[in-house]
């Protein structure tokens, strides 16, 4: 075997693994206090995530065909089945579990990681952002820290931090602050340039001891969020950062089945245009929305990102018992 003799050992230190266990206990206590129910949903599904920038793993079931579709998709989040539970009337709920994303491996990414996702019935994204801040503050207390909190709109952030208006400026103006980075702009659109501004010019300068909440994103970046009419219209979405780590992404959830189906089809068209294989649409989610999912807000938090911030490391392997290379 051409393997390092020490690669049987964990990639994380024992203290980091103990911190993970303490964080899990904190999450469960936090939601128990608030009457939010812990649930488990399938890891393998007959439908996949259509989001063009997220790739799924697939697996094949070799049993009796009456059991269901042979091709299965490892979940990239528990979002769809959790929404089906909401439509069935379960109320406030959360899940803490493993998710999988193909092609994402490196210093800050592992193809298998842990997500904490929860939903609050009758809430909007701004109220849920406040609860997410409280959970992160409690997590920081595990290592004797606390952070200041800054909450601002997407437009205000870009004007203050990059000197551009993300809703009004043309692409040439958006590209200007990125000069000198050596980005190949072939095929990039407006939202791509906005993403690059965030990741290369704005996010790296967030102070380490600050929680930054960015709300009301461009309607073109709505994902599964509602769009609020206005000039301009905005997606009722927030992202939360601890220092420069993006930890959480939350929505005032879309409940319109027809609009959700149209978004799925647009995603599939983008994937096809890129030469990819579009996953099957989750017809059961659309049926749940059609039956009536309650008005709610939901958020997904990357547990490894939180632990990395708590441990002061840029390497995801430092908070995983065994990273992808050692799995």
C-alpha positions in Angstrom: 0.0 0.0 0.0 1.3 3.4 -0.9 -0.2 5.2 2.0 1.3 7.3 4.8 1.6 5.0 7.8 -0.1 7.7 9.9 -3.2 8.2 7.8 -5.2 5.9 10.0 -5.2 8.7 12.6 -8.0 11.3 12.8 -7.6 14.6 10.9 -9.0 16.6 13.9 -7.5 16.9 17.3 -9.3 15.4 20.3 -10.2 18.8 21.7 -11.9 19.7 18.4 -14.0 16.5 18.5 -15.0 17.2 22.1 -16.0 20.7 21.0 -18.2 19.2 18.3 -20.0 17.0 20.9 -20.6 20.1 23.1 -21.9 22.0 20.2 -24.4 19.2 19.3 -25.6 19.2 22.9 -26.0 23.0 22.8 -28.0 22.8 19.6 -30.4 20.3 21.0 -30.9 22.2 24.3 -31.4 25.4 22.4 -34.2 24.0 20.3 -35.7 22.0 23.2 -36.1 25.3 25.1 -38.0 26.7 22.2 -40.2 23.7 21.5 -38.7 23.0 18.1 -38.9 19.3 17.3 -35.9 17.2 16.2 -36.7 15.0 13.2 -34.8 12.7 10.8 -35.5 12.5 7.1 -34.0 10.3 4.2 -30.4 10.7 3.1 -31.2 8.9 -0.2 -34.0 10.4 -2.3 -35.6 9.7 -5.7 -35.1 13.4 -6.6 -32.1 15.6 -6.6 -31.1 19.2 -6.1 -31.6 21.1 -9.3 -29.5 24.1 -8.2 -27.0 24.6 -11.0 -24.0 25.3 -8.8 -24.5 22.3 -6.5 -23.6 18.8 -7.7 -25.1 15.6 -6.1 -23.8 12.1 -5.6 -25.9 9.3 -7.0 -26.3 5.7 -5.8 -28.1 2.7 -7.4 -30.6 0.5 -5.6 -30.4 -3.1 -6.9 -33.4 -4.5 -5.0 -36.9 -5.2 -6.2 -38.2 -2.5 -8.6 -41.5 -2.3 -6.7 -39.5 -0.6 -3.9 -39.2 2.6 -6.0 -36.8 4.3 -8.4 -33.5 2.6 -8.7 -31.4 5.7 -9.1 -31.1 7.6 -5.8 -29.5 10.9 -4.9 -27.6 11.6 -1.8 -29.1 14.8 -0.2 -27.3 18.1 -0.4 -29.6 19.3 2.4 -32.7 18.0 4.2 -34.8 20.9 2.9 -37.3 19.1 0.7 -38.4 16.4 3.1 -38.5 18.9 6.0 -40.9 21.1 3.9 -43.0 18.0 3.3 -43.3 17.5 7.1 -44.2 21.2 7.5 -47.0 20.8 4.9 -48.2 17.7 6.9 -48.6 19.9 10.0 -45.5 19.0 12.1 -44.9 22.6 13.1 -41.5 24.0 14.0 -38.8 21.4 13.4 -35.1 20.9 12.8 -32.6 18.3 11.6 -28.9 17.8 12.5 -27.3 15.5 10.0 -24.9 14.7 7.2 -25.3 16.0 3.7 -23.2 15.4 0.6 -22.0 17.6 -2.3 -20.0 16.2 -5.2 -16.8 18.0 -6.4 -16.4 20.1 -3.2 -13.1 19.0 -1.6 -10.3 21.2 -0.4 -9.1 23.3 2.5 -12.6 24.6 3.4 -14.8 22.0 1.8 -15.4 18.3 2.4 -17.8 16.3 0.2 -19.5 15.0 3.4 -20.4 17.5 6.1 -22.9 18.3 8.8 -25.8 20.7 8.4 -28.2 22.1 11.0 -31.4 23.1 9.3 -34.6 24.4 11.0 -37.9 26.0 10.2 -40.2 28.4 12.1 -43.8 28.6 11.2 -45.2 32.1 10.9 -41.8 33.8 10.9 -40.1 35.8 8.2 -36.4 35.8 7.4 -35.5 38.8 9.6 -36.9 37.2 12.7 -35.2 34.0 11.9 -31.9 35.8 11.4 -32.2 37.1 15.0 -32.6 33.5 16.3 -29.6 32.4 14.2 -27.5 35.1 15.8 -28.5 34.0 19.2 -27.5 30.4 18.4 -24.1 31.5 17.1 -23.6 33.7 20.2 -24.3 30.7 22.4 -21.9 28.6 20.4 -19.2 31.3 20.8 -19.7 31.1 24.5 -18.4 27.5 24.4 -15.0 28.9 23.7 -15.4 32.0 25.9 -16.1 34.5 23.1 -18.9 36.8 22.1 -19.3 38.9 18.9 -20.7 42.2 18.0 -23.6 42.0 15.5 -24.0 44.1 12.4 -27.2 43.7 10.2 -27.6 45.5 6.9 -29.2 45.2 3.5 -27.4 43.7 0.6 -27.4 47.0 -1.3 -26.0 48.9 1.7 -23.2 46.4 2.1 -22.0 46.7 -1.5 -22.2 50.5 -1.5 -20.3 50.7 1.8 -17.7 48.0 1.2 -17.1 48.0 -2.6 -18.5 51.4 -3.8 -20.9 49.9 -6.2 -24.7 49.6 -6.3 -25.5 45.9 -6.9 -29.0 46.7 -8.2 -28.3 49.7 -10.5 -24.7 49.6 -11.7 -23.8 47.9 -15.0 -21.5 44.9 -15.3 -18.5 47.1 -16.2 -18.9 49.0 -13.0 -19.3 45.8 -11.0 -16.1 44.4 -12.5 -13.9 47.4 -11.8 -13.1 46.6 -8.1 -12.0 43.1 -9.2 -9.3 44.4 -11.6 -6.0 42.8 -11.0 -7.3 39.5 -9.6 -6.9 37.8 -13.0 -10.5 36.5 -13.4 -11.5 34.9 -16.7 -14.8 36.7 -17.3 -15.8 34.4 -20.2 -19.4 33.4 -19.7 -19.9 35.2 -16.4 -23.1 37.1 -15.9 -24.2 39.9 -13.5 -24.8 37.6 -10.5 -21.4 35.9 -11.0 -19.7 39.3 -10.7 -21.7 40.1 -7.6 -20.7 36.7 -6.1 -17.0 37.4 -6.9 -17.2 40.9 -5.3 -18.6 39.3 -2.2 -16.0 36.5 -1.9 -13.0 38.5 -3.1 -13.5 42.1 -2.0 -16.1 42.1 0.8 -16.3 38.9 2.8 -12.5 38.6 3.5 -12.6 42.0 5.3 -15.3 41.1 7.8 -13.8 41.4 11.3 -13.2 38.1 13.1 -15.1 39.2 16.2 -18.2 40.2 14.3 -21.4 38.5 13.2 -22.6 40.0 9.9 -26.1 39.5 8.8 -26.9 40.5 5.1 -30.6 40.5 4.2 -32.8 41.3 1.2 -30.8 39.9 -1.7 -31.3 40.5 -5.5 -34.4 38.8 -6.8 -32.2 37.0 -9.3 -30.5 35.2 -6.3 -33.8 34.1 -4.7 -33.1 30.3 -4.7 -36.2 29.1 -2.7 -37.0 32.4 -1.1 -40.0 34.7 -1.6 -39.6 37.8 -3.7 -40.9 41.0 -2.2 -42.2 43.5 -4.7 -40.6 46.9 -4.7 -38.1 49.1 -6.7 -36.1 47.0 -7.0 -37.8 43.7 -5.9 -35.7 41.7 -3.5 -35.4 38.1 -2.3 -36.4 37.7 1.3 -33.2 35.9 2.1 -30.4 36.4 4.6 -26.8 35.1 5.0 -24.9 35.1 8.2 -21.2 35.4 8.6 -19.0 34.9 11.6 -15.8 36.8 10.7 -15.1 35.9 7.1 -16.8 32.5 7.4 -20.2 32.2 5.7 -22.2 30.1 8.2 -25.9 30.2 7.4 -28.3 30.9 4.5 -32.0 31.5 5.3 -35.2 32.3 3.5 -38.7 33.5 4.0 -39.8 30.4 2.3 -41.6 30.2 -1.1 -44.9 28.4 -0.7 -46.2 28.8 -4.3 -46.1 25.4 -6.0 -46.3 26.8 -9.5 -43.5 29.3 -9.0 -41.4 26.6 -7.3 -41.9 24.3 -10.3 -41.0 27.1 -12.7 -37.8 27.7 -10.8 -36.9 24.0 -10.9 -37.4 24.0 -14.7 -35.2 27.1 -15.1 -32.4 25.4 -13.0 -32.7 22.3 -15.2 -32.3 24.4 -18.4 -29.2 26.0 -17.0 -27.7 22.6 -16.2 -28.5 21.3 -19.6 -27.0 24.3 -21.3 -23.8 23.7 -19.3 -23.7 20.1 -20.5 -24.8 18.6 -17.2 -27.4 16.0 -16.4 -30.4 17.7 -14.7 -31.6 15.7 -11.6 -35.3 14.7 -11.5 -37.5 17.4 -10.0 -38.9 16.6 -6.5 -42.6 16.1 -7.5 -43.4 15.2 -3.9 -42.2 18.6 -2.7 -44.4 20.3 -5.3 -47.4 18.2 -4.2 -46.7 19.3 -0.6 -46.6 22.9 -1.6 -49.8 22.5 -3.6 -51.5 20.9 -0.5 -50.5 23.9 1.5 -47.2 24.5 3.3 -47.6 27.1 6.0 -46.0 30.5 5.9 -42.5 30.0 7.4 -38.9 30.8 7.4 -36.0 28.3 7.2 -32.2 28.4 7.6 -29.4 26.0 7.0 -26.2 26.3 9.0 -22.9 24.6 8.2 -21.7 23.0 11.4 -18.1 22.6 10.2 -17.8 26.2 9.2 -19.0 27.2 12.7 -16.5 24.8 14.3 -13.7 26.2 12.1 -14.5 29.7 13.3 -14.6 28.6 16.9 -11.3 26.8 16.6 -9.6 29.5 14.6 -8.7 27.3 11.6 -9.1 27.6 7.9 -8.8 23.8 7.4 -12.0 21.8 7.5 -10.0 18.6 8.3 -9.2 20.2 11.7 -12.8 19.8 12.8 -13.6 16.4 11.1 -12.8 13.1 12.8 -11.6 11.9 9.3 -11.6 14.2 6.3 -12.2 13.0 2.7 -8.6 12.0 2.2 -8.7 9.7 5.3 -12.3 8.4 5.1 
